[in-house]
Amino acid sequence: MSSQTVISLSNWLRFVGWAAIGLILLGCLAGLFVERGMELDFANYYDAGHKARVGQFDDLFDPFAQIEEAAPLSHMSFTSAPLTSLLYVPMSMFPPSVALIMFKLQSALFIGLGLAMLYQYLRRFVADRQAARDQFFTIFWGGALLFQPFWTVFVVGGQVTPLVFAALVLALVHQTRGASVLPAACWVLAVAIKPVLAPGLLFLLIVSTGRFRLSVFAITAALAALSISIFGIDLHFVLVERILEESRILNPAHFNSNMFAWIEPLVLSPGDYATSPTMPVGLKLLTSGVRLVTIGGLIWLWMRHLRTGLRSAARQHFAIILALVFPLILTPVAWAHYLALLFIPLMSVFAFAHYYPARAKAVAGLAIITALMQNLILWWGVQRLTGLDDKLEMVLAATAKSLPMLLCVVIMFVWVRNYRETGHDPAWDLVL
């Protein structure tokens, strides 16, 4: 290939990458002013902030409670730590139509911040060739444009998952540098907002340094004392009950993005989803067993291949990747926006592309492409056309939704030796 051809290809790749960034910005701008999601996730957090602002703490986890003698915007369940409701007090001071734009804006800003930090972190591992750097630039931002778990937040009126994503990228960047306090604070914040991430933090407490453990315990104790002093201890037990109750609910297959979501419609009949509000005990045991076996396999890979013999920063990186993936596997229902966290391990494959065979990169690319099927508007349309009330339709829908997580975990199992080889890359020394 002539030098002129290489330059032309490089310019074309960078043009595509910048075009993807431009489309992301335009999409965010358009999403801000579309009044979609007023009664969905936005309303959940708006109501929580409103209750906290007027002192209705006891009603925080009651989705049907009136707020200042008026009906709430929605009847969705709030399942974050009570203290996090204070985060939503400022937007509750504005009319819902204005607060909706504010909430979507913070979602867009945290997505952008998280992506920028992740790109800066991963680009140092790209092969030291201009062509490789240009390819990664295009794949990263093109992948971000296609990765629907980021952009579904605009459909539901905004979400706090973008804040969690940015916080955990920040934790990744600094924990691989040997820091403890800032990563601990980021993880505690993430778990307080999304308790579903608690198993990931538990894993890190086991495998990380004593300084990290001490930081987590100290920050958690301080916030717990503050929360109990404001909200009382009983409300925290209500939260635990609410989380356990939510885990038993049987949700439609096309809403679940867990890698094993397809098991439920295989076992259940379409009528079960209409008549049974909770998952049958036998099915719950089956799916829980499959999830635990998968987690056990990943822990075995960690013990055998990734725990020792690697640079310290690489070992921390792998531990954090597992901590991000474990909760998504364990939760019975993984909402589409949860999968935003999978962008971190998927883009790691492309950053270390020179260590992976073409098939691994193809599977990672397929995970990005199949994430297009996390689009809520798409499934609402499919439901209107087909009803999604046939067993085959439900199995196919659940399978389509499960693919990004399933493919990501397949990469971790099948190409674990390549994964390990990346831990010897000299670029890890630049992280410290």
C-alpha positions as CSV (number, residue, x, y, z in Angstrom):
1,M,0.0,0.0,0.0
2,S,1.5,3.3,-1.1
3,S,2.1,6.1,1.4
4,Q,-0.5,8.3,-0.4
5,T,-3.1,5.6,0.0
6,V,-2.3,5.3,3.7
7,I,-2.7,9.0,4.2
8,S,-6.0,9.0,2.3
9,L,-7.3,6.1,4.4
10,S,-6.2,7.8,7.6
11,N,-8.0,11.0,6.6
12,W,-11.1,9.1,5.7
13,L,-11.1,7.3,9.0
14,R,-10.7,10.5,11.0
15,F,-13.5,12.1,9.0
16,V,-15.8,9.2,9.8
17,G,-14.9,9.5,13.5
18,W,-15.5,13.2,13.6
19,A,-18.8,12.7,11.7
20,A,-19.8,10.2,14.4
21,I,-19.0,12.8,17.1
22,G,-21.0,15.4,15.2
23,L,-24.0,13.1,14.9
24,I,-23.8,12.3,18.7
25,L,-23.9,16.0,19.5
26,L,-26.8,16.6,17.1
27,G,-28.7,13.6,18.5
28,C,-28.2,14.8,22.1
29,L,-29.4,18.3,21.0
30,A,-32.5,16.8,19.4
31,G,-33.2,14.5,22.3
32,L,-33.2,17.4,24.8
33,F,-36.3,19.1,23.3
34,V,-38.4,16.0,22.5
35,E,-40.9,15.7,25.3
36,R,-40.6,12.0,25.5
37,G,-40.4,10.2,28.9
38,M,-42.4,12.6,31.0
39,E,-44.1,9.7,32.7
40,L,-41.2,7.3,32.7
41,D,-37.8,7.4,34.4
42,F,-37.7,11.1,34.6
43,A,-40.9,11.2,36.6
44,N,-39.5,8.6,39.0
45,Y,-36.6,10.8,39.9
46,Y,-38.6,14.1,39.8
47,D,-41.1,12.6,42.3
48,A,-38.2,11.4,44.5
49,G,-36.7,14.9,44.5
50,H,-40.1,16.5,45.2
51,K,-40.8,14.2,48.1
52,A,-37.3,14.9,49.6
53,R,-37.8,18.7,49.1
54,V,-41.1,18.8,51.0
55,G,-40.0,16.4,53.7
56,Q,-42.2,13.4,52.7
57,F,-39.4,11.0,53.5
58,D,-41.7,8.2,54.6
59,D,-43.4,8.2,51.2
60,L,-40.1,8.0,49.3
61,F,-40.6,4.3,48.3
62,D,-44.4,4.5,47.9
63,P,-45.0,5.1,44.2
64,F,-48.7,5.9,44.8
65,A,-48.3,8.5,47.6
66,Q,-49.6,11.9,46.8
67,I,-47.0,14.8,47.0
68,E,-48.3,17.9,48.6
69,E,-51.8,16.6,48.1
70,A,-51.3,16.2,44.4
71,A,-50.9,13.0,42.3
72,P,-47.3,12.0,41.5
73,L,-46.1,12.2,37.9
74,S,-45.8,8.4,37.7
75,H,-46.2,5.3,39.8
76,M,-42.7,3.9,39.2
77,S,-40.7,2.5,42.1
78,F,-37.7,4.4,43.5
79,T,-35.0,1.9,44.3
80,S,-31.9,4.0,45.2
81,A,-30.5,4.8,48.6
82,P,-32.7,7.5,50.4
83,L,-29.8,9.9,50.5
84,T,-29.6,10.0,46.7
85,S,-33.1,11.6,46.6
86,L,-31.4,14.8,47.6
87,L,-29.6,14.8,44.2
88,Y,-33.0,15.4,42.5
89,V,-34.2,18.2,44.8
90,P,-32.8,21.0,42.5
91,M,-34.7,19.9,39.4
92,S,-37.9,19.4,41.4
93,M,-38.0,23.1,42.0
94,F,-38.7,23.7,38.3
95,P,-41.9,22.8,36.4
96,P,-41.7,19.2,35.0
97,S,-41.4,20.5,31.4
98,V,-38.3,22.5,32.3
99,A,-36.9,19.8,34.6
100,L,-37.2,17.2,31.8
101,I,-34.8,19.2,29.7
102,M,-32.5,19.7,32.7
103,F,-32.5,15.9,33.4
104,K,-31.8,15.0,29.8
105,L,-29.0,17.6,29.7
106,Q,-27.2,16.1,32.7
107,S,-27.6,12.7,31.1
108,A,-26.0,14.0,27.9
109,L,-23.2,15.7,29.8
110,F,-22.3,12.7,31.8
111,I,-22.4,10.4,28.8
112,G,-20.0,12.8,27.0
113,L,-17.7,13.1,30.0
114,G,-17.6,9.3,30.5
115,L,-16.9,8.7,26.9
116,A,-14.1,11.3,26.7
117,M,-12.4,9.9,29.8
118,L,-12.7,6.4,28.5
119,Y,-11.2,7.3,25.1
120,Q,-8.3,9.1,26.7
121,Y,-7.7,6.1,29.0
122,L,-7.8,3.5,26.3
123,R,-6.0,5.3,23.5
124,R,-2.6,4.8,25.2
125,F,-2.9,1.0,24.6
126,V,-3.5,1.3,20.9
127,A,-0.6,0.0,18.7
128,D,2.0,2.7,18.0
129,R,1.0,3.3,14.4
130,Q,-1.0,6.2,13.0
131,A,-3.3,3.8,11.1
132,A,-4.1,1.9,14.3
133,R,-4.8,5.1,16.2
134,D,-7.1,6.4,13.4
135,Q,-8.9,3.1,13.3
136,F,-9.5,3.1,17.1
137,F,-10.7,6.7,16.9
138,T,-13.3,5.8,14.3
139,I,-14.3,2.5,16.0
140,F,-14.7,4.2,19.4
141,W,-16.8,7.1,18.4
142,G,-18.7,5.2,15.7
143,G,-19.4,2.5,18.3
144,A,-20.6,5.1,20.8
145,L,-23.0,6.5,18.2
146,L,-24.5,3.0,17.5
147,F,-24.5,1.8,21.1
148,Q,-28.1,2.3,22.0
149,P,-27.8,1.7,25.8
150,F,-26.4,5.2,26.0
151,W,-29.1,6.9,24.0
152,T,-32.2,5.1,25.3
153,V,-32.0,7.6,28.2
154,F,-33.6,10.2,26.0
155,V,-36.6,8.0,25.3
156,V,-37.3,7.6,29.1
157,G,-36.8,11.3,29.9
158,G,-33.3,11.0,31.2
159,Q,-31.6,8.6,33.6
160,V,-28.9,8.6,36.3
161,T,-27.1,5.7,34.6
162,P,-24.9,8.2,32.7
163,L,-23.7,9.6,36.0
164,V,-22.9,6.1,37.2
165,F,-21.1,5.4,33.9
166,A,-19.0,8.5,34.2
167,A,-18.2,7.8,37.9
168,L,-17.1,4.2,37.2
169,V,-14.9,5.3,34.2
170,L,-13.3,7.8,36.6
171,A,-12.8,5.0,39.2
172,L,-11.2,2.8,36.5
173,V,-8.8,5.6,35.4
174,H,-7.6,6.3,39.0
175,Q,-7.8,2.9,40.5
176,T,-5.4,1.5,37.8
177,R,-3.1,4.4,38.9
178,G,-3.1,3.1,42.4
179,A,-5.5,5.6,43.9
180,S,-7.9,4.5,46.6
181,V,-10.1,7.3,48.0
182,L,-11.5,8.7,44.7
183,P,-12.3,5.3,43.2
184,A,-13.9,4.2,46.5
185,A,-16.0,7.4,46.5
186,C,-17.1,6.7,42.9
187,W,-18.1,3.1,43.6
188,V,-20.0,4.0,46.7
189,L,-21.9,6.7,44.8
190,A,-22.6,4.2,42.0
191,V,-24.0,1.6,44.4
192,A,-26.0,4.2,46.3
193,I,-27.7,5.2,43.0
194,K,-27.9,1.7,41.5
195,P,-27.8,-0.9,44.3
196,V,-27.8,-3.6,41.6
197,L,-24.0,-2.8,41.3
198,A,-23.3,-3.9,44.9
199,P,-21.9,-7.4,43.9
200,G,-19.3,-5.7,41.8
201,L,-18.1,-3.6,44.7
202,L,-18.1,-6.6,46.9
203,F,-15.8,-8.4,44.5
204,L,-13.5,-5.4,44.4
205,L,-13.4,-5.3,48.2
206,I,-12.2,-8.9,48.2
207,V,-9.5,-8.5,45.5
208,S,-8.3,-4.9,45.9
209,T,-5.9,-3.3,48.3
210,G,-6.5,-2.7,52.0
211,R,-6.4,1.1,51.4
212,F,-9.3,0.7,49.0
213,R,-11.3,-1.4,51.5
214,L,-10.7,1.1,54.2
215,S,-11.7,4.0,52.0
216,V,-15.0,2.2,51.0
217,F,-15.8,1.4,54.6
218,A,-15.1,4.9,55.8
219,I,-17.1,6.6,53.1
220,T,-20.0,4.2,53.4
221,A,-20.0,4.6,57.2
222,A,-20.0,8.4,56.9
223,L,-22.8,8.5,54.3
224,A,-24.8,5.8,56.2
225,A,-24.7,7.9,59.4
226,L,-25.7,11.0,57.5
227,S,-28.6,9.2,55.8
228,I,-29.9,7.7,59.0
229,S,-29.7,11.0,60.8
230,I,-31.9,12.6,58.0
231,F,-34.2,9.8,57.0
232,G,-34.2,7.4,60.0
233,I,-33.2,3.8,59.9
234,D,-36.6,2.3,59.1
235,L,-36.7,3.8,55.6
236,H,-33.5,1.9,54.7
237,F,-35.2,-1.4,55.6
238,V,-38.1,-0.4,53.4
239,L,-35.5,0.0,50.5
240,V,-34.2,-3.5,51.1
241,E,-37.8,-4.8,51.0
242,R,-38.5,-2.9,47.8
243,I,-35.4,-4.2,46.1
244,L,-36.3,-7.8,47.0
245,E,-39.8,-7.3,45.8
246,E,-38.6,-5.8,42.5
247,S,-36.3,-8.9,41.9
248,R,-39.4,-11.2,42.1
249,I,-41.4,-9.3,39.5
250,L,-41.9,-11.1,36.1
251,N,-41.2,-8.5,33.4
252,P,-42.0,-8.8,29.7
253,A,-39.2,-10.5,27.8
254,H,-38.5,-7.6,25.5
255,F,-37.7,-5.3,28.4
256,N,-34.9,-7.6,29.8
257,S,-31.4,-7.3,28.4
258,N,-29.8,-9.9,30.7
259,M,-27.7,-12.5,28.8
260,F,-30.1,-15.3,30.0
261,A,-33.4,-13.4,29.5
262,W,-34.3,-16.0,26.8
263,I,-34.7,-18.8,29.4
264,E,-37.9,-17.3,30.9
265,P,-40.0,-17.3,27.7
266,L,-38.7,-20.7,26.8
267,V,-40.1,-22.1,30.1
268,L,-43.2,-19.9,30.5
269,S,-46.2,-19.6,28.4
270,P,-47.3,-16.2,27.1
271,G,-50.3,-16.4,29.4
272,D,-48.0,-16.6,32.4
273,Y,-46.8,-13.1,31.8
274,A,-50.3,-11.8,32.0
275,T,-51.5,-13.9,35.0
276,S,-48.4,-14.3,37.2
277,P,-47.0,-11.1,38.8
278,T,-43.9,-12.9,40.1
279,M,-41.5,-15.4,38.7
280,P,-42.2,-19.1,39.7
281,V,-39.8,-20.4,42.3
282,G,-38.5,-23.2,40.2
283,L,-37.6,-20.9,37.3
284,K,-36.0,-18.4,39.6
285,L,-33.8,-21.2,41.0
286,L,-32.9,-22.3,37.5
287,T,-32.0,-18.9,36.2
288,S,-30.1,-18.0,39.4
289,G,-28.1,-21.2,39.1
290,V,-27.1,-20.5,35.5
291,R,-26.0,-17.0,36.5
292,L,-24.0,-18.2,39.5
293,V,-22.3,-20.8,37.4
294,T,-21.3,-18.1,34.9
295,I,-20.0,-15.9,37.6
296,G,-18.1,-18.9,39.0
297,G,-16.5,-19.5,35.6
298,L,-15.3,-15.9,35.4
299,I,-13.9,-16.0,38.9
300,W,-12.1,-19.2,38.0
301,L,-10.6,-17.5,35.0
302,W,-9.6,-14.6,37.2
303,M,-7.9,-17.0,39.7
304,R,-6.2,-19.0,36.9
305,H,-5.2,-16.4,34.4
306,L,-5.6,-12.8,35.6
307,R,-4.8,-12.6,39.3
308,T,-1.0,-13.0,39.2
309,G,2.0,-12.4,36.9
310,L,0.6,-9.2,35.4
311,R,1.5,-5.5,35.8
312,S,-0.3,-4.0,38.8
313,A,-2.4,-1.6,36.7
314,A,-3.5,-4.4,34.4
315,R,-4.6,-6.6,37.3
316,Q,-6.6,-3.7,38.6
317,H,-8.1,-3.1,35.2
318,F,-9.2,-6.7,34.8
319,A,-10.7,-6.7,38.4
320,I,-12.8,-3.6,37.6
321,I,-14.0,-5.1,34.3
322,L,-15.2,-8.2,36.2
323,A,-16.8,-6.0,38.8
324,L,-18.7,-4.2,36.1
325,V,-19.9,-7.4,34.4
326,F,-20.8,-9.5,37.5
327,P,-23.8,-7.3,38.5
328,L,-25.3,-7.3,35.0
329,I,-25.1,-11.1,34.9
330,L,-26.6,-11.5,38.4
331,T,-29.5,-9.2,38.2
332,P,-32.7,-10.9,37.0
333,V,-33.6,-7.9,34.9
334,A,-31.0,-5.8,33.2
335,W,-32.6,-2.7,31.8
336,A,-31.2,-1.5,28.4
337,H,-29.4,1.5,29.9
338,Y,-27.5,-0.8,32.3
339,L,-25.6,-2.2,29.3
340,A,-23.8,1.2,28.9
341,L,-21.2,-0.3,31.3
342,L,-20.4,-3.0,28.7
343,F,-19.0,-0.4,26.4
344,I,-15.9,-0.4,28.6
345,P,-14.8,-4.0,28.1
346,L,-15.9,-4.0,24.5
347,M,-13.8,-1.0,23.6
348,S,-10.9,-2.5,25.6
349,V,-10.9,-5.3,22.9
350,F,-10.4,-2.7,20.1
351,A,-7.8,-0.7,22.1
352,F,-5.7,-3.9,22.4
353,A,-6.7,-5.0,18.9
354,H,-3.1,-6.1,18.1
355,Y,-3.4,-8.9,20.8
356,Y,-6.7,-10.3,19.5
357,P,-7.5,-12.4,16.5
358,A,-10.0,-11.1,13.9
359,R,-12.8,-13.4,15.2
360,A,-12.6,-11.7,18.7
361,K,-12.8,-8.3,17.2
362,A,-15.7,-9.4,15.0
363,V,-17.6,-10.7,18.0
364,A,-17.0,-7.4,19.8
365,G,-18.2,-5.5,16.7
366,L,-21.3,-7.7,16.6
367,A,-22.0,-6.9,20.2
368,I,-22.0,-3.2,19.3
369,I,-24.2,-3.7,16.3
370,T,-26.7,-5.9,18.1
371,A,-26.9,-3.2,20.8
372,L,-29.1,-1.4,18.2
373,M,-31.8,-3.7,19.3
374,Q,-31.8,-2.1,22.8
375,N,-33.8,0.8,21.2
376,L,-37.1,1.1,23.1
377,I,-38.9,2.8,20.3
378,L,-38.0,-0.2,18.1
379,W,-39.6,-2.6,20.6
380,W,-42.7,-0.4,21.1
381,G,-43.1,-0.5,17.3
382,V,-42.6,-4.3,17.2
383,Q,-45.1,-4.7,20.0
384,R,-47.7,-2.7,18.1
385,L,-47.2,-4.7,15.0
386,T,-47.0,-8.2,16.4
387,G,-48.3,-7.9,20.0
388,L,-45.2,-9.9,21.2
389,D,-47.7,-12.3,22.7
390,D,-46.6,-15.5,20.9
391,K,-44.0,-17.8,22.5
392,L,-41.7,-17.8,19.5
393,E,-41.9,-14.0,19.3
394,M,-41.1,-13.7,23.0
395,V,-38.1,-16.0,22.7
396,L,-36.7,-14.2,19.7
397,A,-37.2,-10.8,21.4
398,A,-35.5,-11.9,24.6
399,T,-32.6,-13.5,22.5
400,A,-32.1,-10.3,20.6
401,K,-32.0,-8.2,23.8
402,S,-29.6,-10.6,25.4
403,L,-27.0,-10.6,22.6
404,P,-24.7,-7.7,23.6
405,M,-24.1,-9.0,27.1
406,L,-23.9,-12.6,25.9
407,L,-21.3,-11.8,23.2
408,C,-19.2,-9.7,25.7
409,V,-19.1,-12.6,28.1
410,V,-18.2,-15.0,25.3
411,I,-15.2,-12.9,24.5
412,M,-14.1,-13.0,28.1
413,F,-14.3,-16.8,28.2
414,V,-13.0,-17.8,24.7
415,W,-10.1,-15.3,24.4
416,V,-9.0,-15.1,28.0
417,R,-5.4,-16.0,27.0
418,N,-5.3,-13.0,24.7
419,Y,-6.9,-11.0,27.5
420,R,-4.0,-12.0,29.7
421,E,-1.4,-11.1,27.1
422,T,-2.7,-7.5,27.1
423,G,-1.7,-7.4,30.8
424,H,2.0,-7.5,29.7
425,D,1.8,-4.5,27.4
426,P,4.4,-1.9,28.3
427,A,1.8,0.9,28.0
428,W,0.5,-0.2,31.5
429,D,3.6,1.5,32.9
430,L,2.4,4.8,31.5
431,V,-0.8,4.5,33.5
432,L,0.9,4.8,36.9
